[in-house]
């Protein structure tokens, strides 16, 4: 069976042009229905997967005789998830499997969650092999937070997988659950906390399984001693250095290990005692000092020593320590990096308290304000404050993550930030459209393309930019409604831009009907 990529690659110009008609927001409902019924598979793929559809077309998709066509709609990230779950009981496994697989969205965006009741029904009725992969990405936060205590046993069984986030009471309840499968899964995870069992299954040679055990599982003294005396590979000591079950005397030993990577791993531990901390605070390797500077239990003398460290990254790391007052923090000579990625962050499973977020937002330290700017639930007064922040990272993180980020902030962020996930900014709800024609001559092709979003961009500018050196810019302007009609007609026959030109909303209803009537044989 051909992949979606192969289907599109094999489509000829006439088919790609019809696929543009399928995407055209001006296409009448009956034209869409005609394409759904008669067009080649590549057109039906684009129609069902890549746009919002009228309810009557959704009805026809759900009843379509071709299971591949229905499967494309099952993966549509644009439609309401409640429409997608109309396929939850589809007779063909292929369709059900693709509904369970989360729609493909451009990172860092996340697919919208399916309704909770639909997820629960799928857990209870689908083959387990169809619920692997990315099914979990379609769970709402509300469902994720309640899975371990959900009244449905199938959901609790999924909730066991969040073992590391569960408190002792919830774990105990799962271990005593009336459902056999829930208990089995909980007991299987609990075994990793039994050093005797872990020792019995530890592979002797380096492999992924051994790595996972040495990093995360409860280690017996015999296993630790074997790693110290006869490691299976050069990475073994580094792996156990961050294992929470490491005995205190071995933590002290590894804090003085000749390998700086081992000492770095030790410096990340939450259970460091004063002896190890003092050694690591004075470590000759800046990376080790940088990591231990984040330790919450640093005493005042250790913090002061690190605050005067010759390495600016060490000073920056200790400058955000929660024990400082704002005055003490401001006295540290730290440098805030501007070359970091300022990206979208999914909402936390367990959100921070509003008081802690407000404290960070009001801090004089840009790194703490950046942390606050990631929160999608920031109240309006803090959104307004951080939108005017003098730190680029604060502004861009707010723009990337807050649903109410103002239009001016989104545009400013796009113009000033050129790092990873820059394109995500234009997908935010309030990104502006009017006034973007002013950027049509910008040296940056991504900024020039913004003018394609402005309904007021002059026709001459639109026409010129369909010949831009950058393919993405050409494609964007081929869809602009101000494209001169003669040029639009010409582009409908252009190999590169026919698909985009056919999606241009300036095409008249009669033109769209004429294009749809010229269907190639499917």
Secondary structure, 3 states (H helix, E strand, C coil): CCCHHHHHHCCCHHHHHHHHHHHCCCCCHHHHHHHHHHCCHHHHHHHHHCCCCCHHHHHHHHCCCCHHHHHHHHCCCCCCHHHHHHHCCCCCHHHHHHHHCCCCCCCCCCCCCCCHHHHHHHHHHCCHHHHCCCHHHHCCHHHHHHHHHCCCHHHHHHHHHHHHHCCHHHHHHHHCCCCHHHHHHHHHHHHHHCHHHHHHHCCCCCCHHHHHHHHHCCCCHHHHHHHHHHCCCCCHHHHHHCCCCCCHHHHHHHCCCCCHHHHHHHHCCCCCCHHHHHHHHCCCCHHHHHHHCCCCCCCHHHHHHHHCCCCHHHHHHHHCCCCCCHHHHHCCCCCCCCCCCCCCCCCCCCCCCHHHHHHHHCCCCHHHHHHHHCCCCCCHHHHHHHHCCCCHHHHHHHHHHCCCCCHHHHHHHHHHCCCCCHHHHHHCCCCCCCCHHHHCCCCCHHHHHHHHHCCCCCHHHHHHHCCCCCHHHHHHHHCCCCCCHHHHHHHCCCCCCHHHHHCCCCCCHHHHHHHHHCCCCC
